[in-house]
Each structure stands twice: as structure tokens, then as C-alpha cells.
Amino acid sequence: MREIPMGTDSTGALARLAAERVDARFKGLPPDSDGLTVGELAAQRRSLFTGGFTTPVLALSAERLTHNLELMETYAARHGLSFAPHGKTSMAPQLFQRQIDHGAWGITLAVPHQVRVARAFGIQRVFLANELVDPAALRWIAAELAADPDFRFVCYVDSVRGVELMDAALTEAGAGARPLDVVVELGAGEGARTGVRTEAQCAAVADAVAAVPSLRLVGVAGYEGEVPQADPERVRAWLRRLVALAADFDKAGRFADASLEEIVVSAGGSAWFDAVADVFVEIPELSLPVLKLLRSGAYVSHDDGRYREVTPFNRVPEEGALEPAFRLWTQVVSRPSPEQAFVNAGKRDAAYDLDLPVAQVVRREGATEGAVERPGTGISVTGLSDQHAWLSTTPEADLEVGDWLGLGLSHPCTSFDKWQLIPVAEADGTVVEYIRTFF
């Protein structure tokens, strides 16, 4: 990543992405584009299919990206929620900015590297959904807070030991830094991932925070997606525990810091945000205004697998529907038998940790009639090698070597990370933009 001064405005930093030169680092781009800047290539508005792109190539739908951004903006506003979408999904500063332009409070992240990327592109509000105990990262955060009074940073704490380590590193960072804002993470139950397991332990962690000047307790948070055997009843029960914890902390005077302007209550992955919206309505009046912070991230691209199945919009269709924005274009390179074919995309190109890709559309270039597209009927992806997808085919598939096959993907978080520069194509295949990722 080109070095960008921290605190640079996002417009200037994003503009510099367009000045990056295209070269062999970027999969699928036209070989004759080497040496052009990204901005120059975008201005050419090449066709994804006839403009020299090589397979495999991952593309994002321009129309569907816009639809998803607008839908979640509307949803959050309708339900009185602030929104800090999880940036680890895309690690794409251009998408971060579009999310903020569509009403996001800030960006959620998970590890220090991701925060550095966000700051390099001018993100002013970061929610770190993790306990941060790395001394070097804490010293850097302290310096950022001292240098930029408009930078807001909030992170989890889930142990007394963590509080001690944070305080030691921040104290070493020296004077000038503002206290670091923290929220106590309530775990989703035994067998769940991180977080404090009981309310009594939460109180002990809060007491530890109150005992050190380097930290300021600003709220409570957690992740309902880790509730064991999650179903609507269990998820809502855990969310009500989180709301009750915030109320108990407030009643006990744990948010009495004179500098505190609001209490943060945060939850919400991409599978249960309807439950978050329902239960957060029940938050009682507290001593300060409440920032009800939703953190769903996968919505920006959605998918054709896991999140298509679990999205809350399946339960509340009257609220709208997200649209899968990814399509991985591959090419048939072998047809050894009528029942089998291979395309030239595999584990290096497609997410496979939750579900295998799904055959969606076949495109065949005709000598006289132009390209013909048809549904990928009779084609199933049965496995992935490093650079091949194994296809099972029926006679109805009518596949030939050289055909392009469009695949739908499952799990955005392990789709974005395989591609450094992703074309954004309109419905007719015209590429209008390129999304840069930083994993």
C-alpha cells in the first residue's frame, strides 16, 4: 500500500488509488492494460467479456452494490439504529466510504492492521470488535487519538488481565493521549467465542476499567451470531441480557464520567440484525442518550450461499431483499467426458469455506450472432482444486471448451480477500470502476 499520511481526508486518499499503475499483480485484468493507471483503465469503460479481461475474473455488479447500500441505509434509519458495518468483509476503502456516504456511523474492524488501513483512508470512527492487547498497536492508537481530536475509537474489553495489559501499554505511551474508549463484551454463552461469560464477571471487568485513567467505559457489546444453537428465541434472550447489562451498569453509576456524551450498546452480524432491531427497541431510558450500533458487514455484496440462506430479510420480506453482487467468471478448459468438465478457477479464486460455488450462467461467443447467455442448468460444482473447479454435468448442460461459466459464491469475507483489484460492471458488462482491497 502506498504510504498515506494518517488523518488525510478520505477524498484525497481515495483519489490516489486511481493513480496506481495496473500490472501483473492484479488477476484477470487485460494484459494490454499494463502501465495504465486504474483511473485511465476505468475511463475506457471496457467490456468485461470482450475488453481483454482474462479468466478467472471476479466482478461486482454496480447496480446490486448500490441496491444493497441503499437498502441497509433505509433499514437502519427505519429502526432507529446507527450502523458501523464490519469492514473486514471487504477491506476496501472505496466501499468503506460508500457505506459512510450511505449513513454509516463508522466502520467496524477486527485487528490493528485493518484499523491502519481505515485511518490511511480517513475513516474517523472505528469500532474494534476485539480486545486489543498488543502494546505496539495500543501505542499507535494512543498517538492517533492524541494527534486527531476528531478520531473516535472504541474497542472491546473482556478480561481484567486485558485491562491491565491495555493500561500498561497506554501508560507507556505517555501524556497527551485521550483515554481509550472501551465496551465490555458480553459472551454469547458457554462454547461461544470471546466475551465475558457472566454478569458478575462483567462487573469485575468494568471495575478494573474504572480503576485506570487510561481507559473510559462507554458501553456494552457482543456478537449474537455466536449464541450456541442459535434460533430466534435464544438470540433474543441473549440480546435482552445485553440490554439488561447496560441498564444495570447505568444504574450502578458506571457511565458517570462527566466527559461521556452517550452510552454505546452494540451487536448485530449479518444473520440476526432483525432480532437486534426488535430487542434494541426495548432499551429503557438511561442517564445518557444511547448509541444503538449495528455492525452487519456481509450485506454490501451479499452472496449466493450462506448469507442468502440466513439473511433476516428472509424472515421480514416486507423490508426488502439484498441482492448477491459477486460473480466469478471462469472458462471451460477441459471436457474429458459427457459427465465431467473443468473450469480454470479454484481455491485461489473462489470462497469455499462455507459452500462450494454455484453455476449460474453459461456464456458462449458466437462467430456471427454474438454472445449467447443461458442459465447454468445441469451443471454442479462438486469440488475445487487450487486452480480448477470440478463440474458434474448432464446432457442439458451443453458445455464446450472455451465457454465462460459465471459462478455464484458463498461467504463474502473469503471472496474479497482473494482479489486485490475487482472490476465493477454494469448489467451489460461495461466495467465502470475498480475496487482495491487491502488484506
Beta strands, then each sheet from edge to edge (+ up, - down):
strand 1: 57-61
strand 2: 82-83
strand 3: 107-109
strand 4: 125-131
strand 5: 152-157
strand 6: 180-185
strand 7: 215-221
strand 8: 263-267
strand 9: 290-294
strand 10: 326-337
strand 11: 340-343
strand 12: 358-366
strand 13: 370-375
strand 14: 379-384
strand 15: 389-393
strand 16: 404-408
strand 17: 421-425
strand 18: 431-436
sheet 1: 13+ 12- 16+ 10- 1+ 17+ 18-
sheet 2: 2+ 9+ 8+ 7+ 6+ 5+ 4+ 3+
sheet 3: 13+ 12- 16+ 10- 11+ 15- 14+
end
